[in-house]
Amino acid sequence: MIISTHQLLTALGWRYATKMFDPTKKIPADLWEALEKSLILTPTSYGLQPYQFLIVQDAAKRAALLPHSWGQKQVVEASHYVVFAARTDMKEADVDKFIQRTAEVRKVPAETMSRYRGMIISDVVNGPRGKIAHEWATRQVYIALGNLMTCAALVGVDACPMEGIAPVEYDKILNLNGSGYATVVACALGYRSPDCKYATAPKVRYEGKELVRYI
């Protein structure tokens, strides 16, 4: 066990959807590198990683996104702002790219994965999930979002998931139209402002017996 159960639950109890960030505090480069790596290490269906993570650093772009984010100041005040974009469709070329990467990393011939390749294509390209490719990819995005927020809490970084955005407008500002990706959700990360009243508010959750069932 890398951390104790007490440390885990303490971190998850400490985290909250941060409404006010301290714009003067930035996430150190080495810490951000680890959080970025946590995104990359997120598990996905078949391992296909049908998404991109756009780290919006340009102040002008953030300002442009603000009115399309319900005016939520986290967009411009957070140390880092991540936009999660999911694939709009899946092609055989996407599967082939993944197979080649697998062959490279595991040092095996790509031909040995021909059956696996065919299975993936019959599902996410030509099959049931292929018909709802963006919806399927969106589900993968939310796995990455949850992973990022949990990892951030474990290293003392505040985060706020942000669905209150206009994806179509984000796509325009971030030049995603025609890229094969479309905006799904965003996440602001940094350090809470001492003036954020929600930081000390009790966390509201149902009792475990209402949410967890052993059957």
N, C-alpha and C positions, 0 to 999 in steps of 0.2 A: 504494500500500500504506500503510495507516494505522499498522500496527505491523510490526516486523521478524519474520521467522520465529524468530529467537532469542528475542525477547520472548514470542512466542506459546508456544513449547515450554517456556520457563522457567516461565511462569505455570501451564501445565498440569502440569508436573512438581512445582510447589510445592503445588498444591491436593491435598487428600485429604478423605475423609469425616470431618470433624472430630467427635471423640467428646466433647471437653470444650471448652466455650466459657468465656471470661472474662466473667462477668455484669456486670462494671463497665464494659466497653467497648461503646459503642453506635455503630452505623453513622451517620455524619453525615447530616443531612437531605438535602443536595444529592446525596450519593452514593447514598442510598437512592432518591431520585427517579429517578436514572438507571437503577438496577437495575429499578425498577418499570416504567420505560419499555421496558426490554429485554423484559420479559414481554409487554407490549402489542404490541411489534414482532415477536413470534414468528410465523413463517409457519405457516399451517394449510391443510388441504385445502379448496379452493374459497375460502379466506379467511374461513370461517364463524366461527372462534373459538368453538367449542362448549364453553366452559369459563368458570369464574370463579376468581379468585385471592383467597383470604380471608387478609388480613394480621391475624393474631391478636395484638392488642396488650394486651387486658385480662388482667391477671395471674391473676385468678380463673378465667377460661376456660382459660388455659394450665395452671393447676394441675389443673383438672378433666380436661383431656386427658391428663395425665401417666400415670395408671394404665391408660389405653387405648392407650399408646404403649410398652408393654413396659418402663415405668419409665425410659425414656431421658431423661436430664437435659437434653439439648439443647432439649427442648420448653420448659423454663422458664428455662434459662440463656442461650440465644441472644439476640442483640439483636433479631432479627426472626424470626417464625415464619410461614411461608406454607403454607396448606392449598390444594391444587389440587382443585377440584371439576369434574366433567365432566357434560355434559348427560345426562339419563336417556333422553330421546327427542328427536326433531327433528320440528317441525311446519312447515307451509307458512308460518305467521306468522313463524317464525325466518328463513326464507329471504327473505321479503318485507322484513323489517327490515334484513337485510344488503344487499339490492338498493337499498333507499332510502338507506342510508348511503353506498353506492358512488356513487349518483347525486348525493348531496349533496357528497361530497368531490371527485369528478371533474367535477362540474358538467355532467352529461349527463342527458337525460330517462330516467327509469326504464324507460319503454316500449322503449327501444333494447336493453335487456337481457332481453327477454321469452324469447328462446330459451335464453339462459344460465340464467335462472330455471327454466325447464322442465326443463333438463338436471339441475340440482341437485336439484330436487324428485323427479325420476324415480330418483335415486340414493339420497340420504340421507334422504328422507322415505318414498317408496313403493317404493324399490328394494332391492337387496342390503344396502347399508349401513344403510338404514332399519330393517332387521330386527335389526341388531346396533348400534343407535345409540349405546348407552352404551360398548360396546367400542370402536367407531370413535372416539368422542370421547376415550376414555381414551388412545388412541394419540396424539392431538393434545396431550394433557396432557403426555406424556413428551417431546415435542419442546420444549415450553415449559420443562420442568424442566431439560433438558440445556442449553438456551440460557441460562437463569438462572445455572446453576452455572459455565458457561464465562465468562460476562460478569463474574460475581463474582470469579473467579480473576484475570481481566485487570486488575481494579481493586484487587486485594489484599484481598478480603473472603473469609473462610472460609465454607464451606457443607457441609451434610450432608443428602443425600437420605434420606427416611425412609419406607420401606414397612412397617416394623414397627409398624403402627398398626391399630386396629380401626375400619374405615370406618363401620360401622353406628353405633357409639357416638359417633364424631365427628359424624355427621349429626345425632344427637340434641342434642348439646351446642351445635353451631353453628346449630341451627334450620334445617337443610337439608331435612328431610322435607317433601315436598309442594312444594318450590321449583322442581323441574325439574332440580336438580343433585344430585350425590352425590359424597362424598369419594373420592378415588383415592389420593393420595400427599401427602406434606408435605416441606418443606425448611426446615431451620434455617440461619440466616445470622448472622454476627457475626465475632468475632475469637477465635482459638484461645487456650486457656489455656496458660501456660508449663509447666504440669504434665501436658499431654496427651502421653503417651509415643508416640502414633502419629504425631505431627508430624514426627519425624525418622526414622521407620522407612522403609527402602527400599521404593519402589513396586513391587509384584509384578505383572508383565505377561508374557504369552508373547512370544516373539520375533516380530517382524513377519512373518517367513516362514510362521508358523503361522496367522496371522490375515488376512493380505492376499494376495490372489492376483490376478495380472494374466493375463487370458485373452483 
